[in-house]
């Protein structure tokens, strides 16, 4: 939490989406966010794993924990309206190994997200889905594609599930703003991967077309990955003209 407070203090985002909070709803640090001017919505489940949240200083209405009634949803998604924009914070399952039951569950989860968008959302509305997708959209989103052959996060089935979301009407708004290669949002803790820049871009901001057209700037705050007890992910930030 001190790292979150530090980042909010200098970045001052209007809306922050969090994943892997790993805290029960009763223990969520509501007061700490309030002290910084943020309302919060969260779904932590049992608190051991997963957990998602949205913090907003521009309003927070229409909160929806989960996009379906699936008891296996595992506290992996939460939606809310913030300043006229429908915001979803999602934590897509890791998948572990290709062809495993966890991998199949990951593909099924992405399919349910697609079905939710198709059944209850309008691609012409202002909507953004943010979070840890555990999918690198293209080979340029990993430091060395040869190292990931046969692994999760880069398999064709995972990328196809992501493309279905884009085909529905979403835009990878970070990539639209920043077409450069080797821009990563996650680095393994092991083997000095962060310092050697051996990473992946798996944290995505997927916006509907009209909203993506109003993106003015996007960045990955690599500095927030430094220091004591950092996350293995760095914040991904987009500035939208609303």
N, C-alpha and C positions, 0 to 999 in steps of 0.2 A: 504493500500500500504506500509506503514512503516514495517509491519510484513513480507510482501513479500520480501522487500529489505533486511531486517535483515536475513531472511532465505537464500536468494541467496548469501548473503555475507559470510556465514560460510559453507553452503552446496555445493555451486558452481556446481550445476548440469549442464550437457551439454544441456539438454532439460528439460523444465518445462511445464507441462500441467495444465491449470487452468480451473475451472468451477465456475459457478455462479458469473461471474465478475460484472454483474449488472451495466454496463456502456455502453453508446453508443460508436460506433466506433470513432466518432469525439472527444470524451472525453477520449479515452483510453490513458494511460500514456506511450506513445511510448518513449519519451525522458528519462524518468526515467529508463526504461529497457536498452536503448541505453547506458546510462552512466555506466551501469554495464556490458556492452559488449554483450547484447542480441538483436537479431532481434526478431520481434514479428509478429504474424498473429492472427487475432481476428475477432469474429463475435458477436456483442453485441445487434443487433436488436434495439428495442425501448429503451433498457437500463434499464428498470424497473425490469425485471426478467431475469433469465437464463444468457446467455452469456458464451462463451468459448474462450480460447486463447491458443496459443503455443508460448513459448519463447525459442530461441535457440542461442547458441554461437558456433555452429558447422555447420551452414548453414541452410537455410530455403527456399525451392523451392517447386513448384507444389502445391501451397496452394489451398485447396478446402473447401469453407465454406458450410458445409452440404453434406450429402451423397446421396441426391436425390433432386428432384424438388418439394417436398411437401411444399406447402405454410404454412402448420402447423408445420414445422420443428422447429420453435421457437428458433433459435440460440442455438441449443443443440449439435452441432458437427462441428469439423473443422479438416482437415487433412493437412499434409505437409511432405515433404521429408527432413530429417535431417541426414546428414552424411551417406546417403545410406539406412536409415531406414525410412519406411513409418510410421508416427506417427499420431494417431488420439486422440484428446481430446474430450470426450463425457460427457454429463450430461443427464442421463436417467431420465425421469419423475418420480416423487415421487410415484404416484399412489393413495395416500391419503387413501382410504378405499377399501377393497376387494369388487369386484362386482360393484363398482361405474364406471361412465363413465371415470373418470381419471385413474382408474386401467386398464380398457380395452384399453385406449389410451397408457398406459405404455407398455402393452404386444404388441400392434401393433407397437410401436416405436422400441422395441427390435427385432421384426420380420423384420422391414425394415432394421435395421442394419445387421441382418443375411443375408438378400437378397442382400444387397450391397456388403458384403464380398464375397458371392457366385458368384455374377455376374461380379465383377470388380477387385477382388484381388486374389492372388495366395498364398495358404497356404505354399508353398515352399519358398516364398520370406521373406525378413526381414520386419516384420510388428508388430506393437504393438498398442493396443487400451487401452487408459488410462482414468480413470476418476471415477466420482461418478455414480456407477451403481444402487444405491438404491436397491440392492439385496444382502443379506447375503447368500453366496453359500451353507453353511451347518449349522447345529445346533451349531457346535463348534465356529461359527463366530458370535454368540450372547451370551451375558452374562448369560442369563437364558431362554432357549427355551420355558419354560412353560409360561413366561410372554408375548410371542408373538403369541400364538395360535390364529388363525383367523385374524391376522394382515398382513398388507403388508410387503414387504421386505423379507419375509420368506415363502410365500405361494408356493405351489407346482408348480403352473402355472408360476410364476416368475422364480423359480429355473430351471424349464424345459426350459424356454426361454434362460436362461444363458447357460444351458448344450448344447443347439443347437449350440451356438457359439463355445463352446469347441469341440463339435463333428465336426464342420467344419474344425478345425485345430488350435485352439488357446489353450494356456496353461496358467493357473493361476500361473504366474511365481513367485509371492510373496509366494504363498503356497508351491510351489516346493522347494523354498529356506528355508522357515520357516514353518515346519509342526506343531509347537506347538499350543495348544489351547489358547483361551483367548487373542488373539492379535487383538486389535480393532483399527479402524481408525476414528470412529465417536462416540461422546458422546453428549447426550442431554444437553442443557444449564441448564435445570431445575433440582431441587432436589439434587444437588451435584453429578450428575451421573459421571462426569469426575473423581472427587476425590475418588469416591467409585468404580471406574472402571466398571461401568455399561454401556458397549458400544456395538458396532457392527462393523464388518468389511464389509464395503460396497463400499470402494474405491479400485478398482481393476486394475491390470496391466496384460492384456491378450496378450501374445506374440505368434507368430507362433513358431512351434516346434524347428526349427533350431536356432532361436534367443533365445528362452528360454534355450536351451542347453548351451548357452554362458553366462548365468547369474552367477555371482560370489558372489553376496551378495544382500540381500534385508532387508529393515527395515521400520518400522513406526516411524517417529520422534515425539514421544509423547511430547517431550519438547516444540515443536512448538505450542502445544495446550495450553500452560501455558501463564501467563503474562496478559498484558492489551489488551482488545479488540481482543481476538483470534477468529479464525474461530472455528466452532464446529467440523471441520474435522482436522486431522493431515496429514502432507505430507507422502505419501508412496513412497519409493525410491528403485530403483533397479540399480545395477551396472552391465552393460553388456560389455563383451569383444568383441569389434568390430574390 
